[in-house]
Amino acid sequence: MVPTSVSDQGAHIIQKETVGGTTYFYTDNTPAPMAGMVFPTYHIYPPTAPHVAYMQPKANAPSFFMADELRQELINRHLITMAQIDQSENTGVPSEVDSYHSLFPLEPVPPPNRLQKTSNFSYITSCYKAVNSKDDLPYCLRRVHALVFSYDFHAGAETMFSRHFNDPTADSYFTKRKWGQHEPPPPRQHAGLLPESLIWAYIVQLSSALRTIHTAGLACRVMDPSKILITGKTRLRVNCVGVFDVLTFDNSQTNHVTLMPQYQQADLISLGKVVLALACNSLAGIQRENLQKAMELVSINYSSDLKNLILYLLTEQSRLRSVNDIMPMIGARFYTQLDASQMRNDVIEEDLAKEVQNGRLFRLLAKLGTINERPEFQKDRTWSETGDRYLLKLFRDHLFHQVTESGTPWIDLSHIVSCLNKLDAGVPEKINLVSRDEKSVLVVTYSDLKRCFDSTFQELQQAAATGPL
């Protein structure tokens, strides 16, 4: 059995043998040698990934840092997370509640004589951001006066009600005509209605939340626009889950599980009302006297699939319905939302890639700052101006104090980043360091500078560890 030919297929060798007139093929499990990989001698920033670059046609997009929109969104979340109140001006807000401190109201706090019951729970409620002293993490506290419920805190979130149903003019289609008078629904472009793709994005997320809850044998019971949180552009979260289970708990009920199918059917009806309100862009559309006009509005402006889904959710059936029943109505739109989510992840990951080296560069600058211009070290006032430290001082000038031929400042962020990367890698490339009086020019390599940099900072660390002499 002698191999007659060898062919390379990927990373394996395909052997061909002929025995007694019969040809056999088999794979040699020994992997073929891979070509050697060569990396640059210093860290570099790769360009934007092609599949993300096509999604961002914006001109003058930042190359080294994340997009301004994402940065501002994160900063706003951080500010809300760290927000505190003046206790002297808000005496009604306690400084601590059990193991929570730094309470900050997330809803306007009415005066004590104007407390009103909410339409959802029929109790006086209030909502706060607080920090748990056990894990130092922020939480959302929903207080049903005499009870406190703790939830994950999502900084910058707003309710679906405040985003989509806070315009009083949106109800005009249902309120400006007397009952019995007919007016055809306005077309979508003139009615300020939501895009159907956005409504389906909400449906996918809300049905997924109900599916998770119902699969666990529980019920949501708070599927209401005022209790659905929106973070970012389209990310939904259901708030206040479990409040009704506590408020309506009945000790005389021996088996609470028997009520769950009834509550789950109510969840589906509530979901249908939320979807109908979104399609009408008005909460007036879900009122019983306006249902016919609301469905007519949906029929004219949206697809039959959306209309059928709303009818299915709002119509009581003789059999128990499941949230899984609406999956065929969602159909391929599920993949559209999945693709949109993955594309959003790609964009955020690309923005994160721009920041991945910034921590390392900051540490280099911090170390360099502790060395340069140090007024005294171990009683030597000239320490930072002599020896290796003088080279690092000139390198600092090379980084930040470049000028043009006419003497004007030359500011180039790419120059700073490139030089810091070469210093960190210690490349053998030579560099000219010019004294401030321009009488001396020192030619050194980045590897020499890295050696001076590491040894000098190590000297500082050792002195800091041993304490004063």
C-alpha positions, 0 to 999 in steps of 0.5 A: 500500500503505497500512497500515489498522491497527496492533496492538501485540503484545509488543515489536513492531508488527504491520502490516496491509496490503490489496493488490488485495483480499488482506490481508497481515500483517507484523511491523515489526522496530522495537521498540515503546518500553518504559515507563520504569523507576523505581528507588528512590533508595537500595538496598532488600531485596526480599521473599522470592521467592514460590516460595521463601516457600511452601517455607519455612513456618518462623515467625520466619525471618531477614529480613536473613541466611541461615538458621541451619541453612545458616550452621551447616553452612558454619561447620562446613565452614570449621572443618574446612577450617582445622583443624590438629593439635598436632605435639608431640602427634602426632609420627607425622603429618608436617608436610609431604609433597611440596608439601602441608603442614598435614596433618590426619588425617580418620580415626583414626590407629592406633598404629604397632604396630596398623596393619591392612590395609583390607578394600577395598584389602588395604593399610594406608591413611590419610587426611589433609586437607592444603594444597597450597603451589602453589595454597593449596587444601585437598586430601584425601590418601589414603595407601596406605602407600608411595603418596599419592593426591590428591583434592578435599577436601570439608569435613564429608563423611561416608561412607555407611557411617558415616551409614547402616550404623553401627548394630549393631542394624540387622542383627538381622533377619538375625542373630537367627534361626538359618538355616532359621527363617523370620520375616516381614519387619517393615513399614517403619515398624517396621524403621527402613528408609530412605524410598524417595525417598532411595534413588532420590536416591542411585541417580540420583547413583551411576548418573550417576557411573558413567555419566560414568566408563564413558563415558570408557572407565574403571571405578570399582571402588570402589563401596562404602559406605565409599568413598561420601561424603555432604555436606549431606543427600543429596549423594553423591561417590565417593571413592578412584577410581583407587586399584585402577588403580594397585595392580593395574597389570600391566606384562605386560598389553599392552592394559589396555582389554580388561579395562574391560568386565569391570570395568564389569560389576563396577561394576554389581554393586557398585551393586546391592549398595549399593542392596540394603544401603540398602533393607535398612538393613544390610550383612548383607543383601548377604551371599550367605546373606541375599539371599533374606531381603533381597529379601523385605524389599525386596518387602514394603516398597518398589516393584516398580521398586526390586526389579527394579532391584536384581535387574537389577544383581545378576543376571549377563546373557549380554550386556554391560550398561550403566548406561544400561539402568537409566534406564527403571527410574528413569523419572519419578523422575529428574524428581523428583530434578531438581526437588528439586535445583532447589528446593534451589538456589532456597532457597540462592540466596534465602539468598545474596540476603539476604547480597549487600548485607552486604559493602557495608554492612560497608565503610561501617561500616569506613570510618565506624569509621576516622573516628570517635573517631580520637585524632589526625590530622596532629598535630591531637587535635581532628580527629575532633570538628570540621568534617565529622567532627563530623557523622559522629560525630553520625550514628554516634550516630544509627545506634547510640545511639537511645533511647526516650522512657523512656531505654532503648536502642532497638535496631532492625537495620532502622533501621541498615540503612536509614540506611546505605543512604541514606548510601551512595546520598546521598538528599536526605532530611533527618535530625536530628542531636542533640548528646549534650548535647541542646543542638544539633540539626543538620538535614542531608541524606543527600547532605550526609553522603555528601559529608562521608563521602567527602571525609573518608575520601579525606583519610585515604587520601591521608595513608596513601599519603604516609606520615608527615609 
